[in-house]
């Protein structure tokens, strides 16, 4: 995965995350609560595997593409994550969000790319 493409996607997420994409979103912490919905959009756009790690708050979702971990929502946490890299899937990630939030994020990210 090219670094420039990853940076462009990260910027698109920063511009796209909102209360419409997660009820936990705040202006001070835009990535808060966005992990499941973001992992689904990344999976649609780039393929790869959705993975998860258990944190005190619950499951945290992210992506693995060609053996490389991509966590676009890591900025929501104040501490470092000890990744477990447990294989997950779209169904589990969707339990962290809903279709309305997913479609809203997907449309906004595509518009910003």
ZADRENPA-870880 format. One record per atom (N, C-alpha, C, O, CB): atom name; residue in three letters; residue number from 1; x, y, z. Coordinates in steps of 0.05 Angstrom, whole numbers, always signed. Each point is the difference from the previous one (the first is absolute). Glycine has a CB too. Layout:
REM ZADRENPA-870880
> at | aa | i | u | v | w
> CA | ALA | NUM | X | Y | Z
...
//
This chain:
REM ZADRENPA-870880
> at | aa | i | u | v | w
> N | UNK | 1 | +17 | -24 | +0
> CA | UNK | 1 | -17 | +24 | +0
> C | UNK | 1 | +18 | +25 | +0
> O | UNK | 1 | +18 | +2 | +17
> CB | UNK | 1 | -55 | -27 | +7
> N | UNK | 2 | +32 | +43 | -42
> CA | UNK | 2 | +16 | +24 | -2
> C | UNK | 2 | -6 | +19 | +23
> O | UNK | 2 | -24 | +5 | +6
> CB | UNK | 2 | +26 | -10 | -56
> N | UNK | 3 | +19 | +16 | +62
> CA | UNK | 3 | -3 | +19 | +22
> C | UNK | 3 | -18 | +23 | -6
> O | UNK | 3 | -17 | +9 | +16
> CB | UNK | 3 | +62 | -22 | +0
> N | UNK | 4 | -43 | +24 | -41
> CA | UNK | 4 | -16 | +23 | -8
> C | UNK | 4 | -30 | -7 | +0
> O | UNK | 4 | -16 | +16 | +8
> CB | UNK | 4 | +55 | +1 | -36
> N | UNK | 5 | -45 | -41 | +19
> CA | UNK | 5 | -28 | -8 | -2
> C | UNK | 5 | -11 | -3 | +29
> O | UNK | 5 | -23 | +7 | +5
> CB | UNK | 5 | +31 | -31 | -49
> N | UNK | 6 | +8 | +13 | +62
> CA | UNK | 6 | -9 | -3 | +28
> C | UNK | 6 | -4 | +27 | +13
> O | UNK | 6 | -20 | +4 | +14
> CB | UNK | 6 | +45 | -47 | -11
> N | UNK | 7 | -7 | +62 | -8
> CA | UNK | 7 | -3 | +27 | +11
> C | UNK | 7 | -25 | +14 | -11
> O | UNK | 7 | -15 | +13 | +15
> CB | UNK | 7 | +65 | -10 | -11
> N | UNK | 8 | -55 | -7 | -30
> CA | UNK | 8 | -24 | +12 | -12
> C | UNK | 8 | -26 | -12 | +12
> O | UNK | 8 | -19 | +15 | +5
> CB | UNK | 8 | +45 | -7 | -48
> N | UNK | 9 | -25 | -34 | +48
> CA | UNK | 9 | -23 | -13 | +12
> C | UNK | 9 | -4 | +10 | +28
> O | UNK | 9 | -23 | +5 | +9
> CB | UNK | 9 | +30 | -45 | -38
> N | UNK | 10 | +14 | +42 | +45
> CA | UNK | 10 | -1 | +10 | +27
> C | UNK | 10 | -13 | +28 | +1
> O | UNK | 10 | -17 | +6 | +17
> CB | UNK | 10 | +58 | -33 | -5
> N | UNK | 11 | -32 | +45 | -31
> CA | UNK | 11 | -11 | +27 | -2
> C | UNK | 11 | -30 | -1 | -6
> O | UNK | 11 | -15 | +16 | +10
> CB | UNK | 11 | +60 | +1 | -25
> N | UNK | 12 | -52 | -35 | -3
> CA | UNK | 12 | -29 | -3 | -8
> C | UNK | 12 | -16 | -8 | +25
> O | UNK | 12 | -23 | +10 | +3
> CB | UNK | 12 | +36 | -22 | -51
> N | UNK | 13 | -3 | -6 | +64
> CA | UNK | 13 | -14 | -8 | +24
> C | UNK | 13 | -3 | +23 | +19
> O | UNK | 13 | -21 | +5 | +11
> CB | UNK | 13 | +38 | -52 | -16
> N | UNK | 14 | +5 | +62 | +10
> CA | UNK | 14 | -1 | +23 | +18
> C | UNK | 14 | -21 | +20 | -9
> O | UNK | 14 | -14 | +13 | +17
> CB | UNK | 14 | +62 | -19 | -7
> N | UNK | 15 | -52 | +10 | -36
> CA | UNK | 15 | -20 | +19 | -10
> C | UNK | 15 | -28 | -12 | +1
> O | UNK | 15 | -20 | +14 | -2
> CB | UNK | 15 | +55 | +5 | -28
> N | UNK | 16 | -37 | -46 | +32
> CA | UNK | 16 | -26 | -14 | -3
> C | UNK | 16 | -12 | -8 | +27
> O | UNK | 16 | -25 | -1 | +2
> CB | UNK | 16 | +41 | -15 | -46
> N | UNK | 17 | +0 | +10 | +64
> CA | UNK | 17 | -11 | -8 | +25
> C | UNK | 17 | -17 | +22 | +12
> O | UNK | 17 | +8 | +23 | -1
> CB | UNK | 17 | +32 | -53 | +9
> N | UNK | 18 | -63 | +22 | +4
> CA | UNK | 18 | -18 | +20 | +11
> C | UNK | 18 | -19 | -15 | +19
> O | UNK | 18 | +1 | -24 | +3
> CB | UNK | 18 | +3 | +54 | -44
> N | UNK | 19 | -23 | -15 | +52
> CA | UNK | 19 | -22 | -12 | +17
> C | UNK | 19 | -17 | -19 | -18
> O | UNK | 19 | -12 | -19 | +11
> CB | UNK | 19 | +11 | +60 | +19
> N | UNK | 20 | +1 | -36 | -56
> CA | UNK | 20 | -15 | -17 | -18
> C | UNK | 20 | +13 | -27 | -5
> O | UNK | 20 | -14 | -19 | -8
> CB | UNK | 20 | -3 | +60 | -14
> N | UNK | 21 | +43 | -43 | +28
> CA | UNK | 21 | +14 | -26 | -4
> C | UNK | 21 | +6 | -14 | +26
> O | UNK | 21 | +6 | -24 | -1
> CB | UNK | 21 | +14 | +44 | -40
> N | UNK | 22 | -22 | -7 | +64
> CA | UNK | 22 | +1 | -12 | +26
> C | UNK | 22 | -11 | +18 | +21
> O | UNK | 22 | +7 | +24 | +1
> CB | UNK | 22 | +34 | -50 | -15
> N | UNK | 23 | -58 | +16 | +31
> CA | UNK | 23 | -12 | +16 | +22
> C | UNK | 23 | +22 | +8 | +20
> O | UNK | 23 | -5 | +19 | +16
> CB | UNK | 23 | -39 | -42 | -23
> N | UNK | 24 | +67 | +10 | +7
> CA | UNK | 24 | +21 | +7 | +19
> C | UNK | 24 | +19 | +22 | -10
> O | UNK | 24 | +17 | +9 | +15
> CB | UNK | 24 | -20 | -56 | +1
> N | UNK | 25 | -1 | +55 | -41
> CA | UNK | 25 | +18 | +21 | -12
> C | UNK | 25 | -1 | +25 | +17
> O | UNK | 25 | -21 | +8 | +9
> CB | UNK | 25 | +13 | -28 | -55
> N | UNK | 26 | +32 | +33 | +49
> CA | UNK | 26 | +1 | +27 | +11
> C | UNK | 26 | +20 | +16 | -17
> O | UNK | 26 | +17 | -12 | -13
> CB | UNK | 26 | -28 | -5 | +60
> N | UNK | 27 | +9 | +43 | -46
> CA | UNK | 27 | +18 | +17 | -14
> C | UNK | 27 | +29 | -4 | +9
> O | UNK | 27 | +18 | +1 | -16
> CB | UNK | 27 | -55 | +33 | +10
> N | UNK | 28 | +40 | -39 | +32
> CA | UNK | 28 | +27 | -4 | +12
> C | UNK | 28 | +11 | -28 | -6
> O | UNK | 28 | +24 | -4 | +1
> CB | UNK | 28 | -36 | +37 | +34
> N | UNK | 29 | -6 | -52 | -41
> CA | UNK | 29 | +9 | -28 | -5
> C | UNK | 29 | -17 | -11 | -23
> O | UNK | 29 | -17 | -17 | +5
> CB | UNK | 29 | +31 | +11 | +44
> N | UNK | 30 | -9 | +15 | -73
> CA | UNK | 30 | -16 | -8 | -23
> C | UNK | 30 | +0 | -30 | -6
> O | UNK | 30 | -19 | -10 | -13
> CB | UNK | 30 | +27 | +54 | -5
> N | UNK | 31 | +13 | -59 | +26
> CA | UNK | 31 | +2 | -28 | -6
> C | UNK | 31 | -16 | -17 | +20
> O | UNK | 31 | -3 | -24 | -4
> CB | UNK | 31 | +48 | +32 | -16
> N | UNK | 32 | -54 | +4 | +42
> CA | UNK | 32 | -14 | -14 | +22
> C | UNK | 32 | -24 | -15 | -11
> O | UNK | 32 | -18 | +12 | -12
> CB | UNK | 32 | +34 | +22 | +46
> N | UNK | 33 | -17 | -60 | -29
> CA | UNK | 33 | -23 | -17 | -8
> C | UNK | 33 | -2 | -6 | -29
> O | UNK | 33 | -20 | -10 | -9
> CB | UNK | 33 | -2 | +30 | +47
> N | UNK | 34 | +43 | -13 | -53
> CA | UNK | 34 | -1 | -3 | -30
> C | UNK | 34 | +13 | -26 | -10
> O | UNK | 34 | +1 | -4 | -24
> CB | UNK | 34 | -1 | +53 | +21
> N | UNK | 35 | +10 | -66 | +21
> CA | UNK | 35 | +17 | -23 | -9
> C | UNK | 35 | -15 | -20 | -18
> O | UNK | 35 | +10 | -7 | -21
> CB | UNK | 35 | +17 | +13 | +63
> N | UNK | 36 | -51 | -14 | -33
> CA | UNK | 36 | -14 | -20 | -16
> C | UNK | 36 | -8 | +10 | -27
> O | UNK | 36 | +4 | -13 | -21
> CB | UNK | 36 | -21 | -6 | +63
> N | UNK | 37 | +5 | +43 | -43
> CA | UNK | 37 | -9 | +11 | -25
> C | UNK | 37 | +24 | +6 | -19
> O | UNK | 37 | -2 | -3 | -24
> CB | UNK | 37 | -38 | +23 | +48
> N | UNK | 38 | +62 | -11 | -12
> CA | UNK | 38 | +24 | +6 | -16
> C | UNK | 38 | +12 | -25 | -11
> O | UNK | 38 | +8 | -1 | -24
> CB | UNK | 38 | +1 | +42 | +52
> N | UNK | 39 | -8 | -62 | -12
> CA | UNK | 39 | +11 | -26 | -10
> C | UNK | 39 | -16 | -11 | -23
> O | UNK | 39 | +11 | -11 | -18
> CB | UNK | 39 | +6 | +1 | +64
> N | UNK | 40 | -43 | +14 | -45
> CA | UNK | 40 | -17 | -9 | -22
> C | UNK | 40 | +6 | +16 | -26
> O | UNK | 40 | +2 | -12 | -22
> CB | UNK | 40 | -38 | -1 | +55
> N | UNK | 41 | +38 | +39 | -31
> CA | UNK | 41 | +6 | +16 | -24
> C | UNK | 41 | +28 | -6 | -11
> O | UNK | 41 | +3 | -3 | -24
> CB | UNK | 41 | -33 | +39 | +43
> N | UNK | 42 | +50 | -39 | -2
> CA | UNK | 42 | +26 | -8 | -9
> C | UNK | 42 | -1 | -27 | -14
> O | UNK | 42 | +13 | -4 | -21
> CB | UNK | 42 | +9 | +30 | +59
> N | UNK | 43 | -36 | -45 | -27
> CA | UNK | 43 | -3 | -26 | -12
> C | UNK | 43 | -13 | +2 | -27
> O | UNK | 43 | +8 | -15 | -19
> CB | UNK | 43 | -12 | -5 | +65
> N | UNK | 44 | -16 | +37 | -50
> CA | UNK | 44 | -12 | +3 | -26
> C | UNK | 44 | +19 | +13 | -20
> O | UNK | 44 | +1 | -9 | -23
> CB | UNK | 44 | -45 | +14 | +46
> N | UNK | 45 | +59 | +15 | -14
> CA | UNK | 45 | +17 | +14 | -19
> C | UNK | 45 | +27 | -14 | -6
> O | UNK | 45 | +9 | +2 | -22
> CB | UNK | 45 | -30 | +39 | +40
> N | UNK | 46 | +32 | -54 | +2
> CA | UNK | 46 | +27 | -12 | -3
> C | UNK | 46 | +2 | -30 | +3
> O | UNK | 46 | +20 | -12 | -6
> CB | UNK | 46 | -4 | +55 | +23
> N | UNK | 47 | -38 | -55 | -8
> CA | UNK | 47 | +0 | -29 | +4
> C | UNK | 47 | +14 | -8 | +26
> O | UNK | 47 | -1 | +16 | +19
> CB | UNK | 47 | +1 | -22 | -69
> N | UNK | 48 | +12 | -17 | +50
> CA | UNK | 48 | +14 | -9 | +24
> C | UNK | 48 | -18 | -13 | +20
> O | UNK | 48 | -22 | -8 | -6
> CB | UNK | 48 | +55 | +44 | -2
> N | UNK | 49 | -23 | -36 | +33
> CA | UNK | 49 | -14 | -14 | +22
> C | UNK | 49 | -8 | +20 | +21
> O | UNK | 49 | +16 | +18 | +6
> CB | UNK | 49 | +11 | -60 | -15
> N | UNK | 50 | -50 | +39 | +21
> CA | UNK | 50 | -8 | +16 | +23
> C | UNK | 50 | +10 | -16 | +25
> O | UNK | 50 | -5 | -24 | +2
> CB | UNK | 50 | -36 | +45 | -26
> N | UNK | 51 | +55 | -7 | +42
> CA | UNK | 51 | +10 | -13 | +24
> C | UNK | 51 | -11 | +15 | +24
> O | UNK | 51 | -11 | +22 | -2
> CB | UNK | 51 | +53 | -37 | -22
> N | UNK | 52 | -39 | +2 | +48
> CA | UNK | 52 | -9 | +13 | +24
> C | UNK | 52 | +18 | -6 | +24
> O | UNK | 52 | +16 | -19 | -1
> CB | UNK | 52 | -63 | +16 | -16
> N | UNK | 53 | +45 | +21 | +37
> CA | UNK | 53 | +16 | -3 | +24
> C | UNK | 53 | -19 | +8 | +23
> O | UNK | 53 | -16 | +19 | -2
> CB | UNK | 53 | +60 | -8 | -21
> N | UNK | 54 | -43 | -26 | +45
> CA | UNK | 54 | -17 | +6 | +23
> C | UNK | 54 | +13 | +21 | +17
> O | UNK | 54 | +22 | -4 | +10
> CB | UNK | 54 | -41 | -43 | -11
> N | UNK | 55 | +5 | +69 | +6
> CA | UNK | 55 | +9 | +21 | +17
> C | UNK | 55 | -20 | +3 | +23
> O | UNK | 55 | -21 | -11 | -1
> CB | UNK | 55 | +43 | +35 | -38
> N | UNK | 56 | -15 | -9 | +60
> CA | UNK | 56 | -18 | +4 | +23
> C | UNK | 56 | -28 | +10 | -9
> O | UNK | 56 | -20 | -7 | +12
> CB | UNK | 56 | +60 | +16 | +17
> N | UNK | 57 | -41 | +7 | -50
> CA | UNK | 57 | -26 | +11 | -10
> C | UNK | 57 | -15 | -20 | -17
> O | UNK | 57 | -24 | +4 | -6
> CB | UNK | 57 | +44 | +41 | +6
> N | UNK | 58 | -8 | -67 | -8
> CA | UNK | 58 | -12 | -20 | -17
> C | UNK | 58 | +17 | -6 | -24
> O | UNK | 58 | +24 | +6 | +0
> CB | UNK | 58 | -69 | +10 | +14
> N | UNK | 59 | +33 | -27 | -35
> CA | UNK | 59 | +16 | -7 | -24
> C | UNK | 59 | +8 | +25 | -16
> O | UNK | 59 | -16 | +18 | -3
> CB | UNK | 59 | -8 | -62 | +1
> N | UNK | 60 | +48 | +43 | -8
> CA | UNK | 60 | +11 | +22 | -17
> C | UNK | 60 | +6 | -13 | -27
> O | UNK | 60 | +15 | -20 | -1
> CB | UNK | 60 | +4 | +47 | +41
> N | UNK | 61 | -30 | -16 | -61
> CA | UNK | 61 | +3 | -11 | -27
> C | UNK | 61 | +20 | +17 | -17
> O | UNK | 61 | +2 | +24 | +4
> CB | UNK | 61 | -49 | -43 | -2
> N | UNK | 62 | +61 | +5 | -19
> CA | UNK | 62 | +20 | +13 | -18
> C | UNK | 62 | +4 | -19 | -24
> O | UNK | 62 | -14 | -20 | -2
> CB | UNK | 62 | +37 | +45 | +41
> N | UNK | 63 | -4 | -19 | -56
> CA | UNK | 63 | +4 | -15 | -24
> C | UNK | 63 | +29 | -11 | -3
> O | UNK | 63 | +19 | +12 | +10
> CB | UNK | 63 | -54 | +16 | -32
> N | UNK | 64 | +37 | -50 | +9
> CA | UNK | 64 | +26 | -11 | -9
> C | UNK | 64 | -1 | -5 | -30
> O | UNK | 64 | -18 | -14 | -10
> CB | UNK | 64 | +26 | -8 | +56
> N | UNK | 65 | +11 | +35 | -60
> CA | UNK | 65 | +1 | -2 | -29
> C | UNK | 65 | +28 | -9 | -8
> O | UNK | 65 | +20 | +13 | +7
> CB | UNK | 65 | -55 | +23 | -13
> N | UNK | 66 | +36 | -59 | -8
> CA | UNK | 66 | +26 | -11 | -8
> C | UNK | 66 | +19 | -3 | +24
> O | UNK | 66 | +24 | +6 | -2
> CB | UNK | 66 | -30 | +14 | -43
> N | UNK | 67 | -5 | -29 | +67
> CA | UNK | 67 | +16 | -5 | +24
> C | UNK | 67 | +8 | +25 | +16
> O | UNK | 67 | +16 | -2 | +20
> CB | UNK | 67 | +1 | -37 | -44
> N | UNK | 68 | -27 | +62 | +16
> CA | UNK | 68 | +7 | +25 | +15
> C | UNK | 68 | -25 | +10 | +14
> O | UNK | 68 | -22 | +1 | -12
> CB | UNK | 68 | +58 | +11 | -22
> N | UNK | 69 | -33 | -5 | +59
> CA | UNK | 69 | -23 | +11 | +16
> C | UNK | 69 | -4 | +29 | -6
> O | UNK | 69 | +19 | +16 | +0
> CB | UNK | 69 | -9 | -50 | +37
> N | UNK | 70 | -35 | +42 | -41
> CA | UNK | 70 | -8 | +27 | -4
> C | UNK | 70 | -23 | +6 | +20
> O | UNK | 70 | -21 | -11 | -2
> CB | UNK | 70 | +35 | +11 | -47
> N | UNK | 71 | -8 | +19 | +67
> CA | UNK | 71 | -20 | +7 | +20
> C | UNK | 71 | -5 | +31 | -3
> O | UNK | 71 | +14 | +16 | +11
> CB | UNK | 71 | +0 | -54 | +22
> N | UNK | 72 | -34 | +44 | -49
> CA | UNK | 72 | -6 | +28 | -6
> C | UNK | 72 | -12 | +15 | +24
> O | UNK | 72 | -1 | +25 | -1
> CB | UNK | 72 | -5 | -38 | -47
> N | UNK | 73 | -3 | -1 | +69
> CA | UNK | 73 | -14 | +13 | +22
> C | UNK | 73 | +17 | -2 | +26
> O | UNK | 73 | -11 | +6 | +21
> CB | UNK | 73 | -33 | -17 | -42
> N | UNK | 74 | +69 | +5 | +19
> CA | UNK | 74 | +17 | -3 | +24
> C | UNK | 74 | +2 | +26 | +16
> O | UNK | 74 | +5 | +0 | +24
> CB | UNK | 74 | +21 | -36 | -48
> N | UNK | 75 | -30 | +59 | +10
> CA | UNK | 75 | +2 | +26 | +13
> C | UNK | 75 | -21 | +4 | +22
> O | UNK | 75 | +3 | +19 | +16
> CB | UNK | 75 | +16 | -1 | -58
> N | UNK | 76 | -40 | -34 | +43
> CA | UNK | 76 | -20 | +3 | +21
> C | UNK | 76 | +10 | -8 | +28
> O | UNK | 76 | -12 | +7 | +20
> CB | UNK | 76 | -23 | -15 | -55
> N | UNK | 77 | +57 | -7 | +36
> CA | UNK | 77 | +10 | -10 | +25
> C | UNK | 77 | +24 | +17 | +10
> O | UNK | 77 | +16 | +10 | -16
> CB | UNK | 77 | -32 | -56 | +3
> N | UNK | 78 | +17 | +48 | +39
> CA | UNK | 78 | +23 | +14 | +13
> C | UNK | 78 | +23 | -18 | +5
> O | UNK | 78 | +23 | +9 | +2
> CB | UNK | 78 | -55 | +22 | +19
> N | UNK | 79 | +27 | -57 | -19
> CA | UNK | 79 | +22 | -19 | +6
> C | UNK | 79 | +5 | -17 | -25
> O | UNK | 79 | -16 | -3 | -18
> CB | UNK | 79 | +3 | +2 | +68
> N | UNK | 80 | +37 | -12 | -49
> CA | UNK | 80 | +7 | -18 | -22
> C | UNK | 80 | -17 | -25 | +2
> O | UNK | 80 | -8 | -9 | +21
> CB | UNK | 80 | +55 | +26 | -22
> N | UNK | 81 | -53 | -28 | -22
> CA | UNK | 81 | -17 | -24 | -2
> C | UNK | 81 | +18 | -25 | -2
> O | UNK | 81 | +20 | +1 | -16
> CB | UNK | 81 | -58 | +25 | -6
> N | UNK | 82 | +32 | -46 | +37
> CA | UNK | 82 | +14 | -26 | -4
> C | UNK | 82 | -18 | -16 | -19
> O | UNK | 82 | -19 | -12 | +9
> CB | UNK | 82 | +42 | +13 | +37
> N | UNK | 83 | -16 | -1 | -71
> CA | UNK | 83 | -17 | -13 | -21
> C | UNK | 83 | +1 | -30 | +3
> O | UNK | 83 | +21 | -12 | +2
> CB | UNK | 83 | -13 | +50 | -33
> N | UNK | 84 | -32 | -51 | +30
> CA | UNK | 84 | -2 | -29 | +1
> C | UNK | 84 | -3 | -11 | -28
> O | UNK | 84 | +5 | -24 | -4
> CB | UNK | 84 | -26 | +27 | +49
> N | UNK | 85 | +14 | +13 | -64
> CA | UNK | 85 | -3 | -8 | -29
> C | UNK | 85 | -18 | -25 | -2
> O | UNK | 85 | +6 | -18 | -15
> CB | UNK | 85 | +39 | +37 | +5
> N | UNK | 86 | -68 | -18 | +23
> CA | UNK | 86 | -19 | -22 | -1
> C | UNK | 86 | -17 | +3 | -26
> O | UNK | 86 | -11 | +22 | -4
> CB | UNK | 86 | +9 | -26 | +55
> N | UNK | 87 | +2 | -16 | -69
> CA | UNK | 87 | -16 | +3 | -24
> C | UNK | 87 | -30 | +6 | +7
> O | UNK | 87 | -11 | -13 | +17
> CB | UNK | 87 | +43 | -18 | -41
> N | UNK | 88 | -43 | +50 | +9
> CA | UNK | 88 | -28 | +7 | +4
> C | UNK | 88 | -13 | -1 | -28
> O | UNK | 88 | +11 | -12 | -18
> CB | UNK | 88 | -1 | +41 | +60
> N | UNK | 89 | -33 | -16 | -44
> CA | UNK | 89 | -14 | +0 | -26
> C | UNK | 89 | -19 | +24 | -1
> O | UNK | 89 | -3 | +15 | +19
> CB | UNK | 89 | +6 | -65 | -22
> N | UNK | 90 | -16 | +53 | -20
> CA | UNK | 90 | -18 | +23 | -4
> C | UNK | 90 | -24 | -1 | +19
> O | UNK | 90 | -9 | +21 | +10
> CB | UNK | 90 | +23 | -20 | -58
> N | UNK | 91 | -24 | -25 | +53
> CA | UNK | 91 | -24 | -2 | +18
> C | UNK | 91 | +7 | +10 | +28
> O | UNK | 91 | -16 | +14 | +12
> CB | UNK | 91 | +0 | -54 | -39
> N | UNK | 92 | +39 | +32 | +38
> CA | UNK | 92 | +8 | +10 | +26
> C | UNK | 92 | +4 | +30 | +1
> O | UNK | 92 | -8 | +14 | +18
> CB | UNK | 92 | +29 | -59 | -9
> N | UNK | 93 | -7 | +55 | -30
> CA | UNK | 93 | +5 | +29 | -1
> C | UNK | 93 | -26 | +16 | -2
> O | UNK | 93 | -3 | +22 | +10
> CB | UNK | 93 | +48 | -31 | -31
> N | UNK | 94 | -64 | -3 | +6
> CA | UNK | 94 | -26 | +14 | -3
> C | UNK | 94 | -16 | +1 | +26
> O | UNK | 94 | -17 | +18 | +3
> CB | UNK | 94 | +16 | -34 | -50
> N | UNK | 95 | +7 | -2 | +66
> CA | UNK | 95 | -13 | +2 | +26
> C | UNK | 95 | +9 | +25 | +16
> O | UNK | 95 | -14 | +8 | +18
> CB | UNK | 95 | +12 | -59 | -17
> N | UNK | 96 | +24 | +63 | -9
> CA | UNK | 96 | +11 | +24 | +12
> C | UNK | 96 | -12 | +25 | -12
> O | UNK | 96 | +6 | +22 | +10
> CB | UNK | 96 | +36 | -47 | +0
> N | UNK | 97 | -59 | +23 | -31
> CA | UNK | 97 | -10 | +23 | -14
> C | UNK | 97 | -28 | -8 | -10
> O | UNK | 97 | -13 | -18 | +10
> CB | UNK | 97 | +59 | +34 | -24
> N | UNK | 98 | -56 | -2 | -7
> CA | UNK | 98 | -25 | -7 | -13
> C | UNK | 98 | +2 | +8 | -30
> O | UNK | 98 | +18 | +14 | -8
> CB | UNK | 98 | -44 | -9 | +52
> N | UNK | 99 | +7 | -14 | -59
> CA | UNK | 99 | +0 | +5 | -29
> C | UNK | 99 | +0 | +30 | -7
> O | UNK | 99 | +14 | +8 | -19
> CB | UNK | 99 | -37 | -52 | +12
> N | UNK | 100 | +8 | +59 | +22
> CA | UNK | 100 | -2 | +29 | -5
> C | UNK | 100 | +27 | +13 | +4
> O | UNK | 100 | +9 | +16 | -17
> CB | UNK | 100 | -57 | -16 | +31
> N | UNK | 101 | +62 | -6 | +8
> CA | UNK | 101 | +26 | +12 | +6
> C | UNK | 101 | +20 | -9 | -21
> O | UNK | 101 | +17 | +15 | -10
> CB | UNK | 101 | -27 | -14 | +59
> N | UNK | 102 | +9 | -27 | -57
> CA | UNK | 102 | +18 | -11 | -20
> C | UNK | 102 | -3 | +14 | -27
> O | UNK | 102 | +20 | +8 | -11
> CB | UNK | 102 | -22 | -52 | +35
> N | UNK | 103 | -23 | +47 | -33
> CA | UNK | 103 | -4 | +13 | -26
> C | UNK | 103 | +8 | +29 | +1
> O | UNK | 103 | +11 | +10 | -20
> CB | UNK | 103 | -49 | -42 | +11
> N | UNK | 104 | +33 | +46 | +31
> CA | UNK | 104 | +8 | +28 | +3
> C | UNK | 104 | +30 | +2 | -2
> O | UNK | 104 | +10 | +18 | -14
> CB | UNK | 104 | -50 | -9 | +43
> N | UNK | 105 | +55 | -26 | -15
> CA | UNK | 105 | +30 | +2 | +0
> C | UNK | 105 | +10 | -7 | -28
> O | UNK | 105 | +18 | +13 | -10
> CB | UNK | 105 | -16 | -25 | +59
> N | UNK | 106 | -12 | -9 | -61
> CA | UNK | 106 | +9 | -9 | -27
> C | UNK | 106 | -4 | +23 | -20
> O | UNK | 106 | +19 | +6 | -15
> CB | UNK | 106 | -30 | -54 | +26
> N | UNK | 107 | -12 | +60 | -11
> CA | UNK | 107 | -5 | +22 | -20
> C | UNK | 107 | +19 | +24 | +5
> O | UNK | 107 | +10 | +11 | -19
> CB | UNK | 107 | -58 | -26 | +17
> N | UNK | 108 | +52 | +22 | +27
> CA | UNK | 108 | +17 | +23 | +6
> C | UNK | 108 | +29 | -6 | -7
> O | UNK | 108 | +13 | +18 | -11
> CB | UNK | 108 | -45 | -5 | +48
> N | UNK | 109 | +42 | -37 | -30
> CA | UNK | 109 | +28 | -7 | -6
> C | UNK | 109 | +4 | +1 | -30
> O | UNK | 109 | +20 | +11 | -10
> CB | UNK | 109 | -17 | -40 | +51
> N | UNK | 110 | -22 | +17 | -57
> CA | UNK | 110 | +3 | +0 | -29
> C | UNK | 110 | +1 | +28 | -11
> O | UNK | 110 | +15 | +6 | -19
> CB | UNK | 110 | -39 | -49 | +17
> N | UNK | 111 | +8 | +61 | +14
> CA | UNK | 111 | -1 | +28 | -9
> C | UNK | 111 | +27 | +14 | +6
> O | UNK | 111 | +8 | +17 | -16
> CB | UNK | 111 | -58 | -16 | +24
> N | UNK | 112 | +63 | -8 | +14
> CA | UNK | 112 | +25 | +13 | +7
> C | UNK | 112 | +25 | -13 | -12
> O | UNK | 112 | +22 | +11 | +2
> CB | UNK | 112 | -44 | +2 | +40
> N | UNK | 113 | +19 | -35 | -55
> CA | UNK | 113 | +24 | -14 | -12
> C | UNK | 113 | +6 | +12 | -28
> O | UNK | 113 | +19 | -8 | -13
> CB | UNK | 113 | -30 | -34 | +38
//
